[in-house]
Amino acid sequence: MGFDFLGLSEDLLSVVEKSGYTEPTPIQKKAIPSVLQGRDILGIAQTGTGKTAGFTLPMIDILAQGRARARMPRSLILEPTRELATQVSESFEKYGEKSKLTMALLIGGVAFKDQEQKLDRGVDVLIATPGRLMDHMERGKVMLSGVEILVVDEADRMLDMGFIPDVEKICKAMPQKIQSLFFSATMPREIKRLTDQFLKDPKEITVDAPASTAQTITQRLCKVKGGEKEKRVALRQLLTSEEVKNGIIFCNRKTVVKVVKKSLSVHGYSVGELHGDMPQSLRTETLAGFKNGDIQLLVASDVAARGLDIPDVSHVFNFEIPNNPEDYVHRIGRTGRAGREGHSFTLTSPSEKKSLGFLTKFLGKEIQIHELPGQQKSPPKSSVKKTETPQNKKQDDHKKPQKQQVKPKPESKASRQPKKEQPVFGKSDFVPAFLLRDDGKKKKST
């Protein structure tokens, strides 16, 4: 089934064909017709399944009729990170090139003035992170009473980042009769409560089981004996032994991101860093360099685990096991996208034994062990041959049973008496003949 069977307009189909897409993904096949019918959607799909086009394409057709008013957007898309919001805005620019829809992007790290000017002119599509949208609402620069379509993307990530209270406030500021689309890779209890509250008879779409990973991704676990220093050595070994076209290296903390990036730079690798404390302009520049190939390796915190629309990342490296096991799915989902082959390697140290146990339980399976280059299993003790050295020999001699020393027998009474010295004859001495004669008889003394 091609895109022409999903109910999209001819202009939109020509743009999709121009973009090089011929076959819709499973979630696009299920979501696009339902969105065009005006139904609420609850989509459970892992990252990289094409769900962004699953809601942007039908929204462009739905919003084609109508006109935006100042400070009253006609649709709202909430994203947990700046990168994801930027990705969605790029999708609207690409697919909406033949439409006259206006769009505004509200994210942190950008001046309020430029964003306010776009809102004052009126926008059909408003894409925002919850925090920045709340700032504009408190300033009275945006009103949500004219919203017709709401999209909450990566809802479980919203929960992880503490945005759910803001999302609830935003949802309550909208009209009751709107079309709501919620997408999430997993369905925690809090997200289920939120969807029950704001969705009306939703069409439930499940592409893959929650917390599952793409079949196209090869997953390996590398056990390192030591801490961060030994992990950096192991990481360089993997980068040398594997055919890495480009790769993302995930760390749990920005401090570790900086250390790993500096270490790789010192060893001559083409590497950039990405974390939440960077200015938006530098983050955008770094991502652009990674996308166009100027940067081969990107060391990132979980701010980049979702929202990077880079279709051909060959490798993902988990320098640390993520604090939240669900983030593992999103991290490795940066590779193996759109049916391509991908590779993921997770480095783990003895101190992460507990985290590894949680991850294994979450995945429901063991991750295959990958022996690092030069790291071999020690042979069984029975087959180990000891090289004999003087020191070893000396030690072994102590282990050998000593021969029991034989004690001398006690001397008899007769043997304790002094012996008479026998005469010693020299060559010059005269010996009488009778002394030399032995007739076997003892003569009586007279």
RASULKA-V634497 format. One line per field, one symbol per residue. psi: psi as a letter, one per 40 degrees, with the letter a starting at -180 (. if undefined). Layout:
psi=???
This chain:
psi=hideeeeiidddddddddeehdhiidddddddddddeeiihhhhiiieefddddddddddddedhihiihegieihhhididdddddddddddddfdeifiiiihhiieiidddddddddehidhhhiidddddddddefehheeehdhhhhifddddddefeddddddddeeiidgihhhhhidigidddddddddeihfihhhhdiiieiiieehhhihhhhgaaddddddddddddddighdiihhhididddddddddddddeeihiiihideiiddddddddddddeedhdhhhiaedediehgheghdihhhdihidhdddddddeeeififeihihhhhhiideedddddddddddeiihhhhhihehiiiiiddehhhhhiddddddddddihihhhhhiiiiiddeeihihhiihhideihhidddehgeeihihi.
